[in-house]
Amino acid sequence: MAKKNQPARLIVASSDHDPDMLYATRMFVPDPFIFLEENGRRTIVLSDLEIDRGRKQAQADEILAYSEFEREVQGNEKRAPAFEKVLSHFLRKRGVRSAVVPSNFPLGYAEELGRSDISLQTTNGLFWPERESKTAEELRLMRRALSITEKGLARATEVLAACKARRNKRLDWFGRVLTSEILRAEIDYAVLRAGGLPANTIVAGGDQACDPHERGSGPLFVNSLIILDIFPRDAQSGYYGDMTRTVLRGRASDAQRQLWEAVRDGQALALKKMKPGTDGLALHNEVKQFFTEKGFPTEVRDGRQVGFFHGTGHGLGLEIHEFPRFQKTVFKPGQVLTVEPGLYYPGLGGARIEDVAVVTESGNRIISRFEKRLEI
């Protein structure tokens, strides 16, 4: 909460899509609404459609009806006033002459407030600095999001285990060719049933997996590496889970196994050394050097990047990629980050293993739980 005599803080956004608004109110609202904090007191202005629900669910000291301010602005006019006109009226009525807003505050609203001599200042950094350090309750909610993620991985493993190989090496799942699309649908269905909202689940086999954000398409093959990257949002809390496993239906070649084991060991190295005071960039470079020493350099071959060419991890919470970035932080207790090194070589395939860890006073604690197994 803000301290006394601090500048007013203002957000105008939909909490369905804006994590700062969801963090402030803990209530999902699909349309933009008004949040104002003055001297530690939090006020939200909701439409008649949302106000009764808001009184039950929102974390706020005061909940006001938007329609009351709208009527005051409209007066005898036939048309309802624009939202930004009502916003400006509400702030003037509350005596707000300046406010701190998020860096993504809508320009149209800012221009209207400027015409009313209400000055705005964007935050230098996080709007809610508290979001960087997760509370015990937030960790509980993130553990629930991860349990949803794990159910998706379990379903993927179950489907792959039921597959057989056709003569053309395509995987057969009860009489039909198993594709990335079919397996993704099975994963997403499991996520939905568990209470999650899937988004862009990655099921990428073979060389498709060498593009880390390729979702994957077409048939999946026996004895081919498959990256499963699942990052659903918990529909109840808004927190994200994020886990990756790399698997293979059949038998791995020596080269595939060496690639996968290098990634597993690189992740273990990062987790061993991720603790308060450690520089994330230095640790990232250490993992990259470890891969080079294992015979997996990061370089350009035939015009494309190979090896380990993405970040070691990222912050996780109400955003899938939120502050801090792994390579741009010195680790502090309470931070929650993914740890997900990967290696990618066309012709051999890609491998990535991802877990979620919270930084503790002496090291870190993994809060994701799913086996690391190459062969299914």
C-alpha positions in Angstrom: 0.0 0.0 0.0 1.1 3.6 -0.6 2.3 5.7 2.3 0.7 8.8 3.5 1.4 12.0 1.6 2.5 10.1 -1.5 1.4 11.3 -5.0 -2.0 9.9 -6.2 -1.7 6.8 -8.3 -4.0 6.3 -11.2 -4.7 3.3 -13.5 -7.4 3.2 -16.2 -7.4 -0.3 -17.7 -9.1 -3.6 -18.0 -7.9 -6.0 -15.3 -8.5 -8.9 -17.6 -5.5 -7.6 -19.7 -3.6 -5.3 -17.4 -1.5 -7.0 -14.7 -1.0 -3.8 -12.6 -4.8 -3.3 -12.4 -5.4 -7.0 -11.5 -2.6 -6.8 -8.9 -4.3 -3.7 -7.4 -7.9 -4.9 -7.4 -7.7 -8.7 -7.5 -10.9 -8.6 -9.7 -11.3 -9.5 -13.3 -13.1 -6.8 -15.4 -13.1 -7.0 -19.2 -13.6 -3.3 -19.8 -11.4 -0.4 -18.7 -12.3 1.1 -15.3 -10.8 3.6 -12.9 -8.5 2.9 -10.0 -7.3 5.7 -7.8 -5.0 5.5 -4.7 -4.7 8.6 -2.5 -2.7 8.5 0.7 -3.0 4.7 0.9 -6.8 4.7 0.3 -7.9 2.8 -2.8 -11.0 3.8 -4.8 -12.4 2.1 -7.9 -15.1 3.3 -10.2 -17.1 0.6 -11.8 -20.0 0.4 -14.3 -23.5 -0.6 -13.0 -22.8 -4.0 -14.7 -19.8 -4.7 -12.5 -20.4 -2.8 -9.2 -22.3 -5.5 -7.2 -19.7 -8.1 -8.1 -17.0 -5.5 -7.3 -18.4 -5.1 -3.8 -18.0 -8.8 -3.2 -14.6 -9.4 -4.9 -12.5 -6.3 -5.3 -9.8 -5.3 -2.9 -10.6 -1.6 -2.5 -11.5 0.7 0.3 -14.2 2.5 -1.7 -16.3 1.4 -4.7 -18.2 4.1 -6.7 -20.7 3.9 -9.5 -19.4 5.3 -12.8 -23.0 6.1 -13.8 -23.3 8.8 -11.2 -20.3 10.7 -12.5 -21.5 10.1 -16.1 -24.9 11.7 -15.3 -23.2 14.7 -13.8 -21.2 15.3 -16.9 -24.0 14.6 -19.3 -26.5 17.0 -17.7 -29.2 17.8 -20.2 -27.3 16.5 -23.2 -28.8 13.6 -25.2 -25.6 11.7 -25.8 -23.6 10.1 -23.0 -20.1 11.8 -22.6 -16.9 10.1 -23.6 -15.2 8.0 -21.0 -12.2 10.4 -20.7 -14.6 13.3 -20.0 -16.1 11.3 -17.1 -12.6 10.4 -15.9 -11.5 14.0 -15.9 -14.6 15.1 -14.0 -14.1 12.4 -11.4 -10.5 13.4 -10.7 -11.4 17.1 -10.5 -14.2 16.4 -8.1 -11.8 14.4 -5.9 -9.3 17.3 -6.0 -6.6 15.4 -7.9 -4.3 17.8 -9.8 -1.5 15.3 -10.4 -1.0 11.6 -10.5 1.5 8.8 -11.2 0.4 6.5 -13.9 1.8 3.3 -15.5 4.1 3.8 -18.5 1.4 2.3 -20.8 -1.3 4.8 -19.7 -3.6 5.6 -22.7 -2.5 8.7 -24.6 -6.1 9.8 -25.4 -6.9 9.8 -21.7 -3.7 11.7 -20.8 -4.4 14.4 -23.4 -7.9 15.0 -22.0 -6.5 15.2 -18.5 -3.9 17.6 -19.7 -6.6 19.9 -21.0 -8.1 19.8 -17.5 -4.8 20.8 -16.0 -4.3 17.5 -14.4 -0.6 16.6 -14.7 0.6 13.0 -15.1 3.9 11.4 -14.4 4.8 7.9 -15.4 6.7 5.6 -13.0 10.4 5.1 -13.4 10.4 1.3 -13.3 7.6 -0.9 -11.9 4.3 0.7 -11.1 4.0 -1.7 -8.2 7.5 -2.5 -7.0 6.0 -5.1 -4.6 5.3 -7.3 -7.6 8.9 -8.3 -7.9 8.9 -10.1 -4.5 6.2 -12.7 -4.3 4.3 -13.2 -1.0 3.5 -16.6 0.5 -0.1 -16.2 -0.9 1.2 -15.4 -4.4 3.5 -18.5 -4.2 0.5 -20.6 -3.3 -1.4 -19.2 -6.4 1.6 -19.8 -8.6 1.9 -23.3 -7.3 -1.7 -23.9 -8.4 -1.0 -22.4 -11.8 2.0 -24.8 -12.1 -0.2 -27.8 -11.1 -2.4 -26.9 -14.0 0.6 -26.8 -16.3 1.7 -30.2 -15.0 -1.6 -31.7 -15.9 -1.0 -30.6 -19.5 2.4 -32.2 -19.5 1.0 -35.4 -18.0 -1.6 -35.6 -20.8 1.1 -35.1 -23.5 3.1 -37.9 -22.0 0.0 -40.2 -21.8 -0.8 -39.6 -25.5 2.7 -40.1 -26.7 3.0 -43.3 -24.7 -0.1 -44.7 -26.4 1.4 -44.1 -29.9 3.0 -46.6 -32.2 5.3 -46.0 -35.2 4.0 -46.3 -38.8 6.3 -47.5 -41.6 6.9 -43.9 -42.6 8.0 -43.2 -39.0 5.0 -41.1 -38.3 3.4 -41.6 -34.9 0.1 -43.4 -34.9 -2.4 -42.6 -32.2 -5.3 -45.1 -32.3 -5.4 -45.2 -36.1 -4.6 -41.6 -37.0 -1.4 -39.7 -37.5 -0.4 -37.8 -34.4 0.3 -34.2 -35.3 1.4 -31.2 -33.3 -2.1 -29.8 -33.6 -3.7 -32.9 -32.2 -1.3 -33.2 -29.3 -1.6 -29.5 -28.5 -5.4 -29.8 -28.5 -5.1 -32.7 -26.0 -2.8 -30.6 -23.8 -5.0 -27.6 -23.9 -8.1 -29.6 -23.1 -6.4 -31.0 -20.0 -5.4 -27.5 -19.0 -8.9 -26.2 -19.5 -10.4 -29.1 -17.4 -7.9 -28.2 -14.6 -9.0 -24.6 -14.5 -6.4 -23.0 -16.8 -6.5 -20.8 -19.9 -4.0 -22.2 -22.5 -2.3 -19.9 -24.9 0.0 -20.7 -27.8 1.1 -24.0 -26.3 4.3 -25.3 -28.1 4.5 -28.8 -29.5 7.4 -28.7 -31.8 9.2 -31.7 -33.2 12.4 -32.2 -35.2 13.9 -29.1 -36.8 10.7 -27.1 -36.0 11.9 -27.1 -32.4 15.1 -25.2 -33.4 13.0 -22.0 -33.5 12.2 -21.7 -29.8 8.8 -19.9 -30.2 7.6 -22.1 -33.1 4.3 -23.6 -32.0 4.7 -26.7 -34.2 2.6 -28.1 -37.0 2.2 -31.3 -38.9 3.0 -35.0 -38.1 5.2 -36.0 -35.2 7.8 -38.7 -35.7 9.2 -41.7 -33.8 12.7 -41.2 -32.5 12.5 -37.4 -32.9 13.0 -34.8 -30.2 9.7 -33.0 -29.3 9.7 -29.8 -27.2 6.6 -29.4 -25.1 6.3 -25.8 -23.7 3.1 -25.1 -21.7 2.3 -21.8 -20.1 -1.3 -21.5 -19.1 -2.9 -18.8 -17.0 -4.9 -19.8 -14.0 -8.5 -18.6 -14.8 -9.1 -18.1 -11.1 -6.2 -16.0 -10.0 -4.6 -14.7 -13.3 -1.1 -16.1 -12.4 0.8 -18.1 -15.0 2.5 -21.4 -14.9 5.3 -22.2 -17.3 7.1 -25.5 -17.8 9.0 -27.2 -20.7 10.0 -30.7 -21.2 11.8 -32.3 -24.2 10.8 -35.9 -24.9 11.2 -38.5 -27.6 8.8 -41.4 -28.4 11.0 -44.3 -29.1 14.8 -44.6 -28.7 17.2 -41.7 -28.6 20.4 -41.7 -30.6 23.7 -41.0 -28.8 23.7 -37.5 -30.2 20.2 -36.8 -29.1 20.9 -38.1 -25.6 24.0 -36.0 -25.3 22.1 -32.9 -26.4 19.3 -33.5 -23.9 21.7 -34.4 -21.0 23.7 -31.2 -21.7 20.5 -29.2 -21.3 19.5 -31.0 -18.2 22.9 -30.5 -16.7 23.0 -26.8 -17.8 19.8 -26.2 -16.0 21.1 -27.9 -12.9 24.1 -25.7 -13.0 22.0 -22.6 -13.2 19.7 -23.7 -10.3 22.7 -24.6 -8.1 24.2 -21.1 -8.5 21.0 -19.0 -8.5 21.0 -17.3 -5.1 20.8 -13.8 -3.6 23.6 -11.6 -4.8 24.4 -13.6 -8.0 24.4 -11.6 -11.2 22.0 -13.1 -13.7 24.1 -12.2 -16.8 27.2 -13.7 -15.3 25.3 -16.9 -14.6 23.8 -17.0 -18.1 27.3 -16.7 -19.6 28.5 -19.5 -17.3 25.7 -21.8 -18.6 26.6 -20.8 -22.2 30.3 -21.6 -21.6 29.3 -24.9 -20.0 27.5 -25.9 -23.2 30.5 -24.9 -25.3 32.8 -27.1 -23.2 30.3 -29.9 -23.7 30.7 -29.6 -27.4 27.6 -27.4 -28.1 28.8 -23.9 -29.0 26.6 -21.0 -29.7 27.3 -19.7 -33.2 26.0 -18.9 -36.7 25.8 -21.8 -39.1 24.5 -21.5 -42.7 23.0 -18.1 -41.8 21.1 -19.1 -38.7 21.8 -19.2 -34.9 22.5 -22.5 -33.3 23.3 -23.5 -29.8 22.0 -21.5 -26.8 20.8 -18.2 -28.2 18.0 -17.1 -25.9 17.8 -16.1 -22.2 18.3 -18.5 -19.4 14.9 -17.5 -17.9 12.5 -14.7 -17.0 10.3 -13.5 -14.3 6.9 -15.1 -13.9 3.7 -14.0 -12.2 0.7 -12.1 -13.5 2.6 -11.9 -16.8 4.2 -14.7 -18.7 7.3 -12.6 -19.1 7.5 -10.1 -16.3 10.2 -8.3 -14.3 12.9 -9.3 -13.7 14.7 -10.7 -16.7 17.2 -13.3 -15.8 20.2 -11.6 -17.4 19.2 -8.1 -16.2 19.0 -8.7 -12.4 21.0 -9.5 -9.4 19.0 -12.1 -7.7 17.0 -11.2 -4.5 14.8 -13.2 -2.2 11.2 -13.5 -3.3 11.9 -13.2 -7.0 10.2 -16.0 -9.0 11.9 -16.9 -12.3 11.9 -19.7 -14.9 15.2 -21.5 -15.6 15.1 -22.8 -19.1 18.3 -23.2 -21.0 18.1 -24.8 -24.5 20.2 -26.1 -27.3 19.1 -26.1 -31.0 20.9 -27.7 -34.0 19.0 -28.3 -37.2 19.4 -31.9 -38.3 19.6 -33.0 -34.7 16.7 -31.1 -33.2 16.1 -28.9 -30.2 16.0 -29.5 -26.5 14.8 -27.2 -23.7 14.0 -28.0 -20.1 12.2 -25.4 -18.0 11.2 -25.2 -14.3 10.1 -22.4 -12.0 12.1 -21.4 -8.9 11.7 -18.8 -6.1 14.9 -17.2 -4.8 15.2 -17.8 -1.1 17.5 -16.3 1.6 20.2 -18.9 0.9 19.6 -20.1 -2.6 16.4 -21.1 -4.4 13.5 -23.5 -4.2 11.9 -25.2 -7.3 8.1 -24.9 -7.2 7.4 -26.8 -10.4 7.1 -30.6 -10.2 7.3 -32.9 -13.2 9.7 -35.6 -14.1 12.6 -35.1 -16.5 12.5 -38.1 -18.9 13.8 -38.2 -22.4 12.4 -41.4 -23.7 8.7 -42.3 -23.7 
